[in-house]
Amino acid sequence: MSDLSLKPGVSLGSYPQRQSDSTDDLEVFVRGWIERCHSFLGRNRLSQASLVRRVNRHQAALQDSSDEAFNAVLEELRAQLHRQGLSSSLMIEAFALIREAAGRVLGMRHFDVQLHGGWLMMNGMLAEMQTGEGKTLTAALPACTAALAGIPVHVITANDYLAERDCELMRPLYQRLGLSASAVVDGMQPAQCQQAYEADIVHTTNKQIAFDYLRDRIEIGEDSGNLRFQYRQIKRRLSPGSNGGLLLRGLCFAIVDEPDSVLIDEANTPLIITRALVNEESADTYSDALYLASTLVSDKDYQIDPKRRSVDLTVAGEDSLEDQILSLPKLWRNKRKRETLVKQALAATLFYKRDREYVVYEEKVQIIDQSTGRVMPDRAWEQGLHQMIEAKEGCLISEQREPQARISYQRFFSRYLRLGGTSGTLSEVAGELQRVYGLDVHRVAPNQASKRLMMGEHVYRDATDKRIALINRVSAMNRIGRPILIGTCSVEDSEQVSVMLHQAGIRHRVLNAKQDRQEAEIIAAAGQKGAITVATNMAGRGTDIALGAGVEELGGLHVISLSLNDSFRIDRQLFGRAARQGDPGSAEAILSLEDAALAEFYGPAVIKLLRAVISEGEPLARFLSGPLLRRPQQRHEKRQCRVRKQLMKQDQRLRRTLAFAGRFE
């Protein structure tokens, strides 16, 4: 893909995107191999030292320039980028100019390692940069360079808070370079989104932009090559500011913040747009199903599969239901219907817990995004499950919905003409990122050596010993004034920890899906002297906890993880909140054999054996705790990888079926 063809124009129309988005392993491999050859032979073959030297040479000529002279250089560079595209020499000049502008308006000058990270992203690669290395400022280099060349840029992050925060942080830089910027977040009206997507640089979330793309696909119709779409493209080119009802300007260039989270962890389920259906079941039907489910006995009447969150009725269970339906409405005499409803009721009761999978806010069931810890107010479970949970919680029953359009993250992000990104935890999933998306991972050396002190992973016999260890550690750190961040994996767990701290007389604040509206305020105070913050994984990625006055001398922020996360990458992200950008800090995990993740994985016999070798009040020996914790995480990661592979295969089958029928997503 040539650099000149990355932007809307005559050759690609007003909605550029990669037409071949196959997730076939061989095709992705060949495409990635060709791009790596191009990278090796072309502009990407540039060492950090050479890049820095050339950028410094150009910046030296700008340092003492007046604003008028700077503006003249800016306009000349913009014109050259529009005419010639993203040549190596012009990108280096752009990096120098952006670096100088950042120093003038933000008071922050890009470090050499940030230049390297920005260069990798600019050339369609992923940069592994340690947490605290200033990834937001780094991403501004490729974002501004591409925008100066007239390429629409999407800066994609995990949640609305970070999208809005990063947009406002970088806005002075964008404005100094004559670039427009916007944030597209949940809750905006279509007209607002249309206007926001016209900006040169758009900050948004992966879910928001993928759903907006699906909305465009619905608007376009069955075939993007039909006359209706071609007419709309011509209309957009001839009418500035007119988008013919479409939201985006294509999928030209995206910079993904935390791509391991967005492209891997959140890629297990497809994105689906639904439309309302008339409810076939009344509120009483759901209530009856929940009652019937409550009369059944586990193992005798039904078998559960926790991994798949599924329930199967036994013959005894089917007979029990048949015996109870005589006084119920006529629909319950339909064997298939009643068993489907009761299995749905059992699933809603057994596998979906309040303050874990969802919260109830303003008498509505709101799903919690398990990867970010935030609520998704406009999302709903399918096939009546959401309505069953609403009935369980005594909420007003919402209307059922049916799928209208769907796309997987694998297919959506493969449609970008160029894709780059940065995260501190990419190496563990580098193989899958290359195999699925054709993205190479390159490590970027830290600007300063990390001062983080890892105090170990402590596994205690039971929840009581774990609680005592937590209170002792928090009390000791709090006495000397060090701020503490305590990480949990659910709203329920965070509130249980809060109760324990209250009982111990320890003042603290809680950040979870129920307090997400106060997130900025809580995060801003989390690094102050004596602050104690209990948080879900909302605080695990992207949040920068600045140290208050005098905290550095005390040892910095101390992070405690109280849950075994599904992946060690998530642990590393949480620990990475401490000791950022050369600051001091420390981190540890405090766990117990009674924690659900360990108890479920190892089973009663192994847990009993392990309890026998741990003294009361003492943790498991360190040489045993590491392997003990990694095995469940490794198995979960392998299982999730298989899920993503299966999703890709389903995606391919669906595409072939729809293509045969002459339809799209």
C-alpha positions in Angstrom: 0.0 0.0 0.0 1.7 3.2 -1.1 1.8 6.2 1.1 0.0 8.3 -1.4 -3.0 5.9 -1.3 -3.5 6.1 2.4 -5.9 9.1 2.2 -9.3 9.8 0.6 -9.0 10.9 -3.0 -9.6 10.0 -6.6 -7.9 6.6 -6.5 -9.6 5.2 -3.4 -12.7 7.4 -3.2 -13.9 9.1 0.0 -14.1 5.9 2.1 -10.7 4.1 1.7 -10.3 0.7 3.3 -8.4 -2.5 2.6 -10.6 -4.5 0.4 -8.9 -7.9 1.0 -9.6 -8.5 4.7 -9.3 -12.2 4.7 -8.4 -13.8 8.0 -7.1 -16.9 6.1 -3.8 -17.9 7.8 -1.9 -18.3 4.5 -3.1 -15.0 3.0 -2.2 -13.1 6.2 1.2 -14.8 6.3 2.0 -13.9 2.7 0.8 -10.3 3.2 2.9 -9.9 6.4 5.9 -11.4 4.7 5.7 -9.0 1.8 5.3 -6.0 4.1 8.3 -7.2 6.2 10.4 -7.3 3.0 9.2 -3.8 2.1 10.1 -2.7 5.7 13.6 -4.3 5.5 14.4 -2.9 2.1 12.6 0.5 2.4 12.3 3.4 4.8 11.8 1.4 8.0 15.4 0.2 8.0 16.6 3.0 10.2 18.3 2.6 13.5 17.3 4.6 16.5 20.6 6.3 16.6 20.4 7.3 12.9 16.8 8.5 13.4 17.6 10.6 16.4 20.7 12.1 14.7 18.7 13.2 11.7 15.7 14.5 13.7 18.1 16.5 15.9 19.7 18.0 12.9 16.4 19.3 11.5 15.2 20.4 14.9 18.4 22.4 15.5 17.4 24.7 12.7 14.0 25.3 14.4 14.9 25.8 18.0 15.7 29.6 17.7 13.1 30.3 15.0 10.3 32.8 15.6 6.7 31.8 15.4 6.4 33.3 11.9 9.4 31.3 10.7 8.2 28.2 12.3 4.8 28.6 10.6 6.5 29.0 7.3 8.4 25.8 7.7 5.2 24.1 8.8 3.2 25.1 5.8 6.0 24.2 3.4 6.2 20.7 5.0 2.5 20.3 4.9 2.4 21.1 1.2 5.3 18.6 0.5 3.6 15.9 2.4 0.4 16.4 0.4 2.3 16.3 -2.8 4.9 13.5 -2.2 3.3 11.4 0.6 5.1 9.9 3.6 8.7 9.6 2.3 11.4 8.9 4.9 13.0 12.3 4.6 9.7 14.2 5.0 8.6 12.0 8.0 11.9 12.8 9.7 11.3 16.5 9.1 7.8 16.2 10.5 9.1 14.4 13.6 11.5 17.3 14.2 8.8 19.9 13.7 6.4 18.1 16.0 9.0 17.6 18.7 9.8 21.3 18.6 6.1 22.3 18.7 5.5 19.9 21.7 8.4 21.6 23.6 6.9 25.0 22.9 3.2 24.4 23.8 3.3 21.4 26.1 6.6 21.9 27.8 7.4 18.3 26.9 10.1 17.4 24.4 10.1 13.8 23.0 12.8 11.6 24.3 14.9 9.7 21.9 13.1 6.4 22.7 9.8 8.1 22.0 11.1 9.1 18.5 11.9 5.4 17.9 8.5 4.3 19.2 6.7 6.9 17.0 8.7 5.8 14.0 7.7 2.2 14.4 4.0 3.1 14.6 4.3 5.4 11.7 5.5 2.5 9.6 2.7 0.1 10.6 4.4 -1.8 13.4 3.8 -2.2 17.2 6.2 -0.7 19.7 6.5 -2.4 23.0 7.3 0.4 25.4 7.3 0.0 29.2 4.5 1.5 31.2 5.2 5.1 32.1 7.3 5.8 29.0 4.9 8.5 27.7 3.0 6.5 25.1 0.4 9.3 24.6 3.1 11.8 23.6 4.8 9.2 21.5 1.6 8.4 19.6 1.3 12.1 18.8 4.3 11.8 16.4 2.7 9.4 13.9 -0.8 10.9 14.4 0.4 14.5 13.6 2.7 13.4 10.7 -0.1 11.5 9.0 -2.6 14.2 9.6 -0.3 16.8 8.1 -0.2 14.6 5.0 -4.0 14.8 4.8 -4.6 11.3 6.1 -7.5 10.8 8.5 -6.1 9.4 11.7 -7.9 7.4 14.4 -6.3 7.1 17.8 -8.0 4.2 19.4 -8.0 3.4 23.1 -9.8 1.2 25.6 -12.4 3.5 27.1 -14.1 6.9 26.8 -12.2 8.4 29.7 -8.8 7.8 28.1 -10.1 9.0 24.7 -11.3 12.3 26.0 -8.3 12.7 28.3 -5.7 12.1 25.6 -7.5 14.4 23.2 -7.5 17.2 25.6 -3.9 16.6 26.6 -2.7 16.8 23.0 -5.1 19.4 21.8 -2.6 22.4 22.3 -0.1 20.5 20.1 -2.6 19.7 17.5 -3.8 23.3 17.4 -0.2 24.7 17.1 0.2 22.5 14.0 -3.1 23.7 12.5 -4.8 20.3 13.0 -8.3 19.7 14.2 -9.0 17.0 16.8 -12.1 15.5 18.4 -13.1 12.7 20.8 -16.0 10.4 19.7 -17.5 8.7 22.8 -20.5 6.7 23.8 -23.8 8.7 24.1 -23.1 11.1 21.2 -25.8 11.7 18.7 -25.2 10.6 15.0 -24.9 14.2 13.9 -22.3 14.9 16.5 -20.4 11.8 15.5 -20.4 12.8 11.9 -19.0 16.2 12.7 -16.4 14.8 15.0 -15.2 12.3 12.5 -14.4 15.1 10.1 -11.5 16.2 12.3 -7.9 15.5 11.2 -7.3 13.4 14.4 -10.1 11.5 16.1 -9.7 9.9 19.5 -12.2 7.2 20.2 -12.6 3.6 21.6 -12.3 0.3 19.7 -16.0 -0.5 20.4 -17.2 3.0 19.3 -15.4 3.0 16.0 -16.2 -0.6 15.1 -19.9 -0.1 15.8 -19.8 3.2 13.8 -18.2 1.3 10.9 -21.0 -1.3 11.1 -23.6 1.5 11.0 -21.9 2.8 7.9 -22.1 -0.6 6.4 -25.8 -0.8 7.1 -26.3 2.7 5.5 -24.2 1.7 2.5 -26.3 -1.3 1.8 -25.6 -4.8 0.4 -22.7 -3.9 -1.9 -20.1 -1.2 -1.4 -19.6 -1.3 -5.2 -23.2 -0.5 -6.2 -24.3 2.7 -7.9 -25.8 4.0 -4.7 -22.5 3.9 -2.9 -20.6 5.3 -5.9 -23.0 8.2 -6.1 -22.4 8.9 -2.4 -18.7 8.9 -2.9 -19.0 11.4 -5.7 -21.3 13.6 -3.6 -18.8 13.6 -0.8 -15.9 14.6 -3.0 -17.9 17.4 -4.7 -19.6 18.7 -1.5 -17.1 19.6 1.3 -18.5 18.7 4.7 -21.1 16.4 3.2 -20.8 12.7 4.1 -24.1 11.5 2.6 -25.2 10.0 5.9 -22.0 8.1 6.6 -20.1 8.6 9.8 -16.4 7.7 9.0 -14.1 8.9 6.2 -12.8 5.4 5.7 -10.2 3.3 7.5 -7.0 4.9 6.6 -4.6 4.9 9.5 -5.2 3.8 13.1 -2.9 4.1 16.2 -4.1 1.6 18.8 -3.3 2.2 22.4 -2.7 -1.1 24.2 -3.2 -3.3 21.1 -2.8 -6.5 23.1 -6.0 -5.6 25.0 -7.9 -4.4 21.9 -6.7 -6.8 19.3 -6.3 -9.9 21.5 -8.2 -9.8 24.8 -11.3 -8.1 23.4 -11.3 -10.1 20.2 -13.1 -13.2 21.7 -16.6 -12.1 20.6 -17.9 -10.4 17.5 -19.4 -7.0 17.5 -23.1 -7.1 16.7 -25.6 -4.4 16.0 -29.1 -5.4 16.8 -32.6 -4.1 16.2 -35.7 -4.3 18.4 -38.1 -7.2 18.4 -41.5 -7.5 19.9 -41.1 -9.6 23.1 -42.7 -13.0 22.8 -42.4 -13.5 26.5 -44.0 -11.5 29.2 -42.4 -10.5 32.6 -44.5 -13.3 34.1 -42.9 -15.8 31.7 -39.4 -14.9 32.9 -40.5 -15.0 36.5 -42.1 -18.5 36.0 -38.8 -19.7 34.4 -36.8 -18.5 37.3 -39.2 -20.2 39.8 -39.0 -23.5 37.9 -35.2 -23.2 37.8 -35.1 -22.7 41.5 -36.9 -26.0 42.1 -34.3 -28.1 40.2 -31.3 -29.7 42.0 -27.8 -29.6 40.6 -26.3 -32.8 39.3 -29.7 -34.6 39.8 -31.8 -32.4 37.5 -29.1 -30.6 35.5 -25.4 -30.6 34.7 -23.4 -27.4 34.3 -20.3 -26.5 32.3 -18.8 -23.5 33.9 -16.2 -22.9 31.2 -18.9 -22.6 28.5 -21.5 -21.2 30.8 -24.0 -23.7 29.6 -26.6 -26.0 31.3 -28.0 -29.3 30.2 -31.1 -30.8 31.7 -31.1 -34.5 32.8 -34.0 -36.8 32.2 -35.0 -36.3 35.8 -34.9 -32.5 35.3 -37.1 -32.8 32.2 -39.6 -35.0 34.1 -39.6 -32.5 37.0 -40.5 -29.6 34.7 -43.3 -31.6 33.0 -44.8 -32.4 36.4 -44.9 -28.7 37.4 -46.5 -27.0 34.3 -50.1 -28.0 34.7 -51.0 -24.7 36.4 -48.9 -22.5 34.1 -49.9 -20.8 30.8 -50.2 -22.8 27.6 -46.7 -21.9 26.2 -45.2 -24.1 29.0 -46.6 -27.2 27.4 -44.2 -26.8 24.5 -41.3 -29.0 25.6 -38.6 -27.3 23.6 -39.8 -23.8 24.7 -40.0 -24.5 28.4 -36.6 -26.2 28.5 -34.9 -23.4 26.7 -36.4 -20.8 29.1 -35.5 -22.8 32.2 -31.9 -23.4 31.0 -31.7 -19.6 30.3 -32.9 -19.0 33.9 -30.4 -21.4 35.3 -27.6 -19.7 33.4 -28.8 -16.3 34.5 -28.7 -17.5 38.1 -25.6 -19.6 38.1 -23.1 -17.8 35.8 -24.1 -14.1 35.9 -23.6 -12.4 39.2 -24.5 -8.9 40.2 -21.4 -6.6 40.7 -19.3 -9.2 38.8 -20.8 -9.6 35.3 -23.1 -6.6 35.6 -24.4 -3.8 37.9 -27.9 -2.5 38.4 -27.9 1.3 37.9 -31.1 3.4 37.9 -33.1 0.1 37.8 -31.4 -1.1 34.6 -29.0 -4.0 34.2 -25.7 -2.7 32.7 -23.0 -5.2 31.5 -19.5 -4.8 32.9 -16.7 -5.0 30.3 -14.5 -7.7 31.9 -11.4 -6.4 30.2 -11.8 -2.8 31.3 -14.0 -2.9 34.4 -16.3 -0.3 32.9 -20.1 -0.5 32.3 -21.4 -0.7 28.8 -24.9 0.9 29.2 -26.0 0.3 25.6 -25.0 -3.3 25.4 -27.3 -6.3 26.0 -27.0 -10.1 26.1 -28.7 -12.0 23.3 -31.5 -14.6 23.0 -33.5 -13.4 26.1 -30.6 -13.8 28.6 -30.6 -10.0 29.3 -34.4 -10.0 29.9 -34.0 -13.1 32.2 -31.4 -11.2 34.3 -33.6 -8.2 34.4 -36.4 -10.4 35.8 -34.0 -11.9 38.3 -33.1 -8.4 39.6 -36.7 -7.1 39.5 -36.0 -4.5 36.8 -38.3 -3.4 34.0 -38.1 -5.9 31.2 -36.5 -4.4 28.1 -37.3 -5.4 24.5 -35.5 -8.3 22.9 -33.2 -7.6 19.9 -32.1 -9.5 16.9 -28.7 -9.2 15.0 -28.7 -6.7 12.1 -24.9 -6.6 11.3 -21.8 -8.1 12.8 -18.0 -8.0 12.4 -15.1 -9.5 14.4 -12.2 -7.3 15.6 -9.9 -9.5 13.5 -11.8 -8.5 10.3 -12.4 -4.9 11.3 -8.9 -3.9 12.1 -7.5 -5.9 9.1 -9.4 -3.4 6.9 -7.2 -0.4 7.9 -4.8 0.6 5.2 -2.2 1.0 7.9 -2.2 0.0 11.6 0.3 0.7 14.4 0.2 0.9 18.2 2.0 0.6 21.4 1.7 -1.2 24.7 4.0 -2.4 27.5 2.9 -6.0 27.3 3.1 -7.2 23.7 5.9 -9.8 23.6 3.7 -12.6 25.1 1.2 -12.3 22.2 3.6 -11.2 19.4 3.1 -14.4 17.5 -0.7 -14.1 17.4 -0.5 -10.4 16.4 1.7 -11.3 13.5 -0.3 -14.3 12.4 -3.7 -12.6 12.6 -3.0 -9.0 11.8 0.4 -9.1 10.1 1.8 -6.8 12.7 5.4 -7.1 13.9 6.3 -6.3 17.5 9.5 -4.3 18.3 10.8 -3.6 21.7 11.8 0.0 22.5 14.4 0.5 25.3 13.2 2.5 28.3 14.3 6.1 28.6 15.3 5.4 32.2 15.9 2.1 34.0 12.9 1.1 36.1 13.1 1.6 39.8 10.2 -0.7 40.5 10.8 -3.1 43.5 8.9 -6.4 43.0 8.1 -7.7 46.4 6.9 -11.1 45.3 3.6 -13.0 44.9 2.5 -14.3 48.3 0.0 -17.2 48.4 -1.6 -17.9 51.8 -3.5 -20.9 53.1 -6.9 -19.2 53.3 -8.9 -16.0 53.0 -8.3 -15.2 56.7 -4.5 -15.2 56.4 -4.8 -13.2 53.2 -6.9 -10.6 54.9 -4.5 -10.3 57.8 -1.5 -10.0 55.4 -3.3 -7.3 53.4 -4.3 -5.2 56.5 -0.7 -5.5 57.9 0.8 -4.4 54.6 -1.6 -1.5 54.1 -1.1 -0.3 57.7 2.7 -0.4 57.4 2.8 1.5 54.1 0.2 4.0 55.3 2.1 4.7 58.5 5.0 6.1 56.5 2.6 8.0 54.1 3.1 6.0 50.9 0.1 6.0 48.6 -1.3 2.5 47.9 -3.3 1.1 44.9 -5.1 -2.2 45.6 -6.2 -4.0 42.5 -9.2 -6.4 42.4 -10.9 -8.2 39.4 -14.5 -7.3 40.1 -16.9 -4.7 41.6 -17.9 -7.3 44.2 -14.3 -8.0 45.3 -13.5 -4.3 45.5 -16.5 -3.7 47.8 -15.5 -6.6 50.0 -12.0 -5.2 50.4 -13.5 -1.8 51.2 -15.6 -3.4 54.0 -12.4 -5.0 55.4 -10.5 -1.7 55.4 -13.5 0.1 57.0 -13.5 -2.6 59.7 -9.8 -2.0 60.3 -10.4 1.8 60.5 -8.4 2.5 57.4 -9.6 5.4 55.2 -9.7 4.8 51.5 -11.5 5.4 48.2 -13.0 2.9 45.8 -12.9 3.0 42.0 -15.1 0.6 40.1 -17.9 0.5 37.6 -20.2 2.2 40.1 -17.9 5.2 40.5 -16.7 5.6 36.9 -18.1 9.1 36.8 -15.6 10.2 39.5 -12.7 8.3 37.8 -10.6 11.4 36.9 -10.9 12.8 40.4 -10.1 9.5 42.1 -7.1 8.8 39.9 -5.8 12.4 40.4 -5.7 11.9 44.2 -4.4 8.3 44.1 -0.7 9.3 44.2 -1.0 11.8 47.0 0.7 11.2 50.4 -1.3 8.7 52.5 -3.9 7.9 49.7 -5.4 4.4 49.6 -7.3 3.5 46.5 -9.2 0.2 45.9 -9.8 -0.3 42.2 -10.9 -2.9 39.7 -8.9 -3.3 36.5 -10.3 0.2 35.4 -7.0 1.4 36.9 -4.9 -1.3 35.2 -4.3 0.2 31.8 -3.6 3.7 30.6 -4.0 5.5 33.9 -1.1 7.7 34.9 -1.0 8.1 38.7 1.1 11.2 39.4 3.0 11.3 42.7 2.2 14.0 45.1 4.6 16.3 47.0 7.1 14.3 49.1 5.9 10.9 47.9 9.0 10.2 45.9 11.2 10.4 49.0 8.9 8.0 50.8 9.3 5.3 48.1 6.6 6.1 45.7 3.3 4.3 44.9 2.9 0.8 46.2 0.6 -1.6 44.2 -1.1 -4.7 45.6 -2.9 -7.2 43.4 -5.5 -9.3 45.3 -6.7 -11.4 42.4 -5.1 -13.8 40.0 -5.9 -12.3 36.6 -6.6 -14.3 33.5 -3.3 -13.3 32.0 0.1 -12.4 33.4 0.0 -9.4 31.0 -2.9 -8.0 33.1 -0.8 -8.4 36.2 2.1 -6.6 34.6 -0.2 -3.8 33.5 -1.4 -3.3 37.1 2.1 -3.5 38.6 3.1 -1.0 35.9 1.1 1.8 37.7 4.0 2.0 40.1 7.5 3.4 39.4 6.6 5.2 36.2 9.1 7.4 34.2 11.9 6.8 36.6 10.0 7.3 39.8 10.4 4.9 42.7 7.7 2.4 43.5 6.9 -1.2 44.5 4.4 -3.9 43.8 3.3 -7.3 45.0 0.5 -9.8 44.9 -1.4 -11.1 48.0 -3.5 -14.2 47.2 -4.8 -17.3 48.9 -5.5 -20.9 47.9 -9.2 -20.2 48.4 -9.2 -17.6 45.6 -11.7 -18.9 43.0 -9.2 -19.0 40.1 -6.8 -21.3 42.1 -9.5 -23.4 43.7 -11.3 -24.1 40.4 -8.1 -24.9 38.5 -6.4 -27.2 41.0 -9.4 -28.8 42.7 -10.0 -29.9 46.3 -7.3 -32.6 46.4 -4.4 -30.5 45.3 -5.5 -27.5 47.3 -5.6 -29.7 50.4 -2.1 -30.9 49.7 -0.8 -27.4 49.3 -2.5 -26.2 52.5 -0.6 -28.9 54.4 2.8 -27.4 53.3 1.9 -23.8 54.2 2.3 -22.7 57.8 -0.5 -20.6 59.4 0.0 -16.9 58.7 2.9 -17.6 56.3 2.9 -17.6 52.5 3.9 -20.4 50.2 7.6 -20.6 49.4 8.4 -18.2 46.6 10.0 -20.9 44.3 6.6 -22.7 44.3 4.2 -19.7 44.1 5.4 -18.6 40.6 4.7 -22.0 38.8 1.5 -22.4 40.9 0.1 -19.1 39.5 1.4 -19.3 36.0 -0.3 -22.6 35.1 -3.9 -21.4 35.4 -3.0 -18.3 33.4 -1.3 -20.2 30.7 -4.2 -22.6 30.3 -6.7 -19.7 30.2 -4.6 -17.9 27.5 -4.4 -21.1 25.4 -8.2 -21.6 25.7 -8.9 -18.0 24.7 -6.6 -18.3 21.8 -8.6 -21.3 20.6 -11.8 -19.3 21.0 -10.4 -16.6 18.8 -9.3 -19.1 16.2 -12.8 -20.6 16.2 -14.3 -17.2 15.8 -12.1 -16.5 12.8 -13.2 -19.8 11.2 -16.9 -18.9 11.9 -16.2 -15.5 10.4 -14.8 -17.1 7.2 -17.8 -19.5 6.9 -20.2 -16.6 7.4 -18.5 -14.5 4.8 -18.6 -17.3 2.2 -22.3 -17.9 2.9 -23.1 -14.2 2.6 -21.0 -13.7 -0.5 -22.9 -16.6 -2.1 -26.1 -14.9 -1.2 -24.9 -11.5 -2.5 -24.9 -9.9 0.9 -22.3 -8.2 3.2 -21.7 -8.4 7.0 
